Amino acid sequence: MGHAFTLGFGLGFLVALQLGPVSLYQIKTTLRNGLAVGLAFAAGIALVDLAYAALGAVGVAPLLTIGPLETILGLLGAAVLVFLGARTLRSAFRVRLGEAVPPVSPKRGFAIALSMTAANPLTIASWAAIFSAASAAGAASSLSGAVLLVVGVGLGSATWDVALATATALVGRFVGERFLRAVDLVAGIGLLCFGLVLAYSVVA
């Protein structure tokens, strides 16, 4: 049983460790709004990872990666990324023109993290593949093993996301507006690129 939890924790941590559009937006948002928002963002990411891990444990996740549903989810994810990328770039240029950037509340940060992570097809595909492998290895062969695996995934994901939020918030105390604007530009361009590449891969 301990093996299932350890495996789940490791999987959750390593999947969260990948630098992608969600991590990019979490860094950008935490730098501008502080630790409370970063932790709310981390909670949103971990909750979706936990939910998809649970779907994988009961064999539902692979169904999300087939047929028209996969296309719909892919286009939805691309639209979310392009929208957030464009808004991030707009914020960067607003700051350059001397306008204030509206703060993000922890509640809003949590909601953004939920929508971004849930609509990201890479998250869905990752957990579908991971749980197929875990089931084949016998880690989720019993109900208790599957539960421990899922709980481990949620805690592993949360551990990395909380660590990232904490480190980013500490850095945010020592950087100026020019650095924050540069981060906004990089994050905005990165999110737009992720979204456009995703959209192309879905329709190509």
N, C-alpha and C positions, 0 to 999 in steps of 0.2 A: 504493500500500500504506500509506504514511504517513497518507493521508486516512482510511482505514478505522480505523486505531488512534486517530487524533485524534477522529473521530466517536464511536467507542465510549467513549473516555475522557470526552468531554463528556456523552454520554448517561448513563453510569454516575454521573457526578458530579451531574447535574441531577436524575435520578430519586432518588438518595439524599438530595438537598437538601430534598425535600418533607417538611414536618413532619407526621408521622403517628403512629400508635400505637407503632411500633417505635422511632422516634426519641425519643418521649416516655419510653418505658421505659428506653432506653439512658441518657438524661439522669438519670433518677431513680436507676438502678442505679449509675452512675458516681459521682454525688455522694455516695452512701452508702458505696461500696466502693473507690473510688480508680481510678487510671489503669490498672493491670494488668487489672482487670475490664472497664473501658471498652474497652480495646484488644481483649480477647477477644470482647467483644460486637460490636465493629466487624468483626472477622475473620469472625464468624458471618454477619453481614448481607452482607458482600462475597462470601462463598462462595456463598450462596444466589443473589445477583444474578448471579454468574458462571455458576452452574448453569442458571438460567432463561434467561440470555442464550444459553448453548450450546444449550438446547432450542429457543429461538427460531431460532437459526441453522440448525438442521437441520429446521425446520418442524414441531416437535412442540408448541411452546407453544400455538398456537391450539386444539389438540385438548383442552387443559385447561380451556378456557372454554366448552365446549358441553355441552348436555344434562345428565343427572343428575350427572355428575362436577363440573360447575360448582356445582351446588346443594350437593353433599357438601362440597366444598372451602370454600364460603362459610359453611356452618354450622360446620364445623370451625374455621375462622378466627375466627368469632364466639365460639365456646365458649372458645377460647384467650384471646381478649381479655377476655371477661367474667371468666374465672377469674383472670387476672393482675391485672385491675382490682380485684376483690374482695380478693385477697391483699394488694395494695398498700394499700388502705384499712384492712385489718386491721392491717397493720404500723404505719400512721400512728396508729391508736388505741391500739395496744400501747405505742408510745413515749409517748403522752400519759398513759397510766396508769403509766408508769415502768418498763415491761418492756423488755428489750433486744431489738433486732431481729437475728436471726441473719445473719451476714455471708454474702455470695455469693462463691464462689470463681471464679477465672477460667474453670475448666472448666465450672462451672454457668452462668456468664454466656454462654459460647460456645454451650452447649446451648440455653439459653432463646432466644438470638438466632436460632439455626437454626430452632427450632420456630415462633417468631413470624413470621419472614420467610417461611418456606416455606409456612405456612398462610394467609398474607395474600393473598386473591384480587386485591387491587389490584396486588400485585407481579406476579402471573401475567398479569393483563390488560395491565399496562403493557408488559411485554416482548413479549407477543404482538403488540400494536399497533406497537411500536417496530420490531420486526424485519420486520414487513410493509412498513413505510415504508422501512426501510433496504434491503431487497431490491429494492423498486421503484425506488429511487434508484441501484441498482447497487453499493452499498457492500459487499454480501456476495455478489457474483456469482461469486466464485472461492473455492476452499478457503482459500488464504492470506489473502484479504481477510476471510473469515468468522472465521478464527482470530484475526487482529489485532483485529477488531471486538470479539470476545468478551473477549480479554485486556484491551483498552482499557476495556471495561465494568467488569470486575473491579477494575482499578486505579483507575478513576474513582470507583467506589463506595467503595473502601477509603480513598481520599484524603479524601473528605468525612467518613466515619465516624470515621477516626482523628483528624482535626482537631476534630470535635465532642467526642470522648472526651477529648482533651487539654485543650481549653478548659474543659470541664465539670469535669475533675479539678482544674484550677487554681482555678476558682471555689470548689470544694468545700473548699479549704484555708482559706478566709476567711469561711465562713458557719457559723452556729450551728445547734443542734438545732431551734430554732423554724422556721428557714428550711427545713431538710430535711423537717420534718414537713409544712410547707405544700406543698412540692414533692410529697411522697407523696400528699397529699390531691388536689391538682390532677391528678397523673398517674393516680391511681386512678379519679377521676370521669371523666377523659378516656377512659381505656381502657374503662370500663363503657359510656360513651356510644357510642364507636366500635363496640364489640361489639354493642350492642343495635340500633343503626342498621343495621349490617351484617346482622344476623339478620332484621330486618324487611324489608330490601330483597331478601333471598333468598327469603323465604316469601310476600311480598306479590304 
